Amino acid sequence: MDKNLWFLTEERPKKEVLATIFQKFAKDFGLAVFIDTIRVLPILENGKFTLTYEITGFKCNKVNQVFVKIVSGNSSFIDFLVFYQKNEPTSNDIPIYAIEETKTDDKESRNTGVYQRCSKFVFIESYYPTVPQIMLYNLQVEQKGEPTKTYVFGTRLLLTLGIEILGKKLDEKIFVPFKSIDEVIDFKANMRKAHKGNVPILLTKKRNKINISGRLFKYGGLSHDPNIGALTVISAVLRKLEWKGEIEITQHGLLQKHIGKTNKFIQIANKLNISLEGLQIPQAIINKKYWKYDINGEKLGTIFIHLVVENFSNGYSIFENHASCEKGYFIPLNGNPIPLAKYTDKEKYKAGDKSQIINIPDLVLLDLSNKIIIDIEGKKYQFRENGINELAGYDAFDNLYNKKHYPDCKIIRTVVLYGSQEEKIVEIGVGFLLNENGKLILGIKAPKLFQEAIANLLDFWRN
């Protein structure tokens, strides 16, 4: 029992996701496991956080301990790399799973539910070509009764690439891998066409070339994530089905100046030999390492306070949007998750009124016993003034969600920081600082929930 399980992730590790992965691990390795109440606990040494969490509530005779560390991808990073080994992983170690997690069903969004994440599976093969890949659905809203053609098409593409689907019930008569290139082309051609003005994704097969139409231009450059994912996975499947000819993307909307050497799509285009109509694709600059441990990100502070509050107090999160993590749902008192709106008035926004954008916190915690809601903005220490200023922008969010669903609660706002060597906080607007030495520093007017949780955490680790 000298091996540990290591979860490397950019996300806040969720108990239900960890439980699903534990069950998958036990089944694949033929091990008996017991799963109790899962907790993700910060490991302290001499009262300082080590940037490592331990998971409790999982028992297996072939696993010593289970750890979580926050990492950062050098480009397009999958949500979880799972390692089964004694020592802390390095970039030279091979994981046992590469897992992408999403809460989004095609009931909420057809494209985000499947396409947007597809490029991650293709991208990771440049680094870990043999690792088992998994799409894990952590659904919080009811699964759509009849799947959309978009979801069926995208999921069949993933299955063709050998990617396992967890967390959703799939009709085995519908969700099967594609057997031929013509079957892929015909299925896409028979799907509902795009709205007027949009560029449809269509495949046209010629003797030695397959053209795929699809817009890649967005926000002034090559950044149309759902289409990047769709065109990537379609091209990967064509290669998997042994198409040796040219694959050309048409109607992409890009100019040569939009094509950089570090863009994830350009890296994938190099790998799959994809061309862009009318443009020259450069040789991509590829990072030698797929990931690195995160020792600088603002979310090191917000994820820490999130987990500490939920494990060492009676408080809990009712919304989370940690930096570069998947945006969560708002959780009202009745417990039925609510997807957030982007605008207070969408029509006014379309007409040019940018003030209709709803600014959202990085984290919202509920102290129900004291009837207090805490809106939290996360920042690196050097940007603390920006964070304090941004607290003033949450009125629309509070009115639409906090006040509506928790009318009896007082709302306070505070900033949570990570970084620096500082050992005290002078700004009243800052509630907590986790400095780069792991020291836990409460603000002058830190919320009582923070004070209680940090005190209980320190007491837990006190010898």
Secondary structure by P-SEA (a helix, b strand, c coil): ccbbbbbbccccccaaaaaaaaaaaaaaabbbbbbccccbbbbbcccccccbbbbcccccccccbbbbbbbbbccccccbbbbbcccccccccccccbbbbbccccccccccccccaaaaaaaaccccccccccccccccccccccccaaaaaaaaaaaaacccccccccccccccccccaaaaaaaaaaccccccccccbbbbbcccbbbbbbbccccccccaaaaaaaaaaaaaaaaaaccccbbbbccccccccccccccaaaaaaaaaccccccccccccccccccccccccccaaaaaaaaaaaacccccccccccccccccccccccccbbbbbbccccaaaaaacccccbbbbccbbbbccccbbbbbbbbbcccaaaaaaaacccaaaaaaaccccccccbbbbbbbbbbbccccccccccccccccccbbbbbcccccaaaaaaaaaaaaaacc
